[in-house]
Amino acid sequence: MIELCEDRLANIQKTNSYAIVAITKHGVTLARKLAATFSNSDLYYMAKFEKGDEKERNIQMFTGSVRLLFPALFQSYKGIIVIISLGAVVRMIAPLLKDKKTDPAVVVIDDKGEHVISVLSGHLGGANELTREVAAAINARPIITTASDVQKTIPVDLFGSRFGWQWESAEKLTPVSASVVNEERVAVIQESGETDWWHIDTPLPKNIRVFSSIQEALPYDPEAALVVTHRLLTEEEKSILHNGVLYRPKVIGLGIGCNRGTSAAEIEQVIEETLFELQFSIKSVKAICTIDLKKDEEGLLEIVGKHGWEFVYYSPDQLNGAKIEAPSDTVYKYTGAYGVSEPAVRLYTGAEQLALVKKKSGNVTISVGIISFE
């Protein structure tokens, strides 16, 4: 039993990503129904509506004002589904709001379960998608008021997020979003990355045009731009970002070979120097690829852990089956493969032409390939 007190956070037991909260008789019935189908959720309701099976179902009951439960929920959950009136929820969460990048998704359901309303963190927090999922689970009507969702256009702050794209800076997210929803001339300039980003069941809005390069887009004189590229822009190209957002798709594969015991610092320095020479962004790196003999190499493991990159390794037979422009008998003597960095990155990216076939620097050999989605 949770006793809610003014002077301390509620002692909740978080197990899942979402919390469901109810405080009325009908709300508890609805919450129990939802929790039974929405498996990634923890259920909370007032103790006076105890049914007797709460312990076996891991349901947490509370006494006192539900308002005192919200600070703990905000700190713990990705999303909060509340069966309480919208006005009451707004008043309770108002003192807890910090930033749309960190606030959890908040969704409200009316007591009869007829409407599911996206209240907070609709895009970045995922409340809009959560609203649709909850509405489908209880056969209710989803209520979403975000302009880009209502108008079926590009959500600038989430553009490419399902593919792992990262925006370089949040500075222009708001004005570019305004240009998109106000139907101004918007250019989507895509040089790399996944091309199937438009998944709405209507055509792309007429005010949005897609270009393959900045130079191609300039004659269109766009009022806003969404630029998707792994390249570092030149000073001249950066002019397109006066009202634009730069996105980094995850398209770069790094083939790495190194001597045993090579430090993470040395490997990372070679990576950074090489990407700068190629004028590529490190934010677009997706994976490090190597031979399976290096799957326990501490320097490599430290780097992929630091950056959140994939770590992919291949057997000598797999590497020998790939194209190698410069096979090495010396490498074969020690590894059983005629090359490591070059064939590894070819296997991973599927690239016929590499951005960098091979470069040796100190204890590190590096190759660079770009994943194509054409």
Helices and strands as residue ranges (DSSP letters): E 2-3, E 18-22, H 25-37, E 41-46, G 47-49, E 60-63, G 66-69, H 70-76, E 79-83, H 86-93, G 94-96, E 105-109, E 115-120, H 127-138, E 141-143, H 147-150, G 156-158, G 161-163, E 166-167, H 173-181, E 186-190, E 208-211, H 214-217, G 218-220, E 224-228, G 237-243, E 244-248, E 252-258, H 264-278, G 282-284, E 285-291, G 292-294, H 298-307, E 310-314, H 316-320, H 329-335, H 341-349, E 356-361, E 364-370
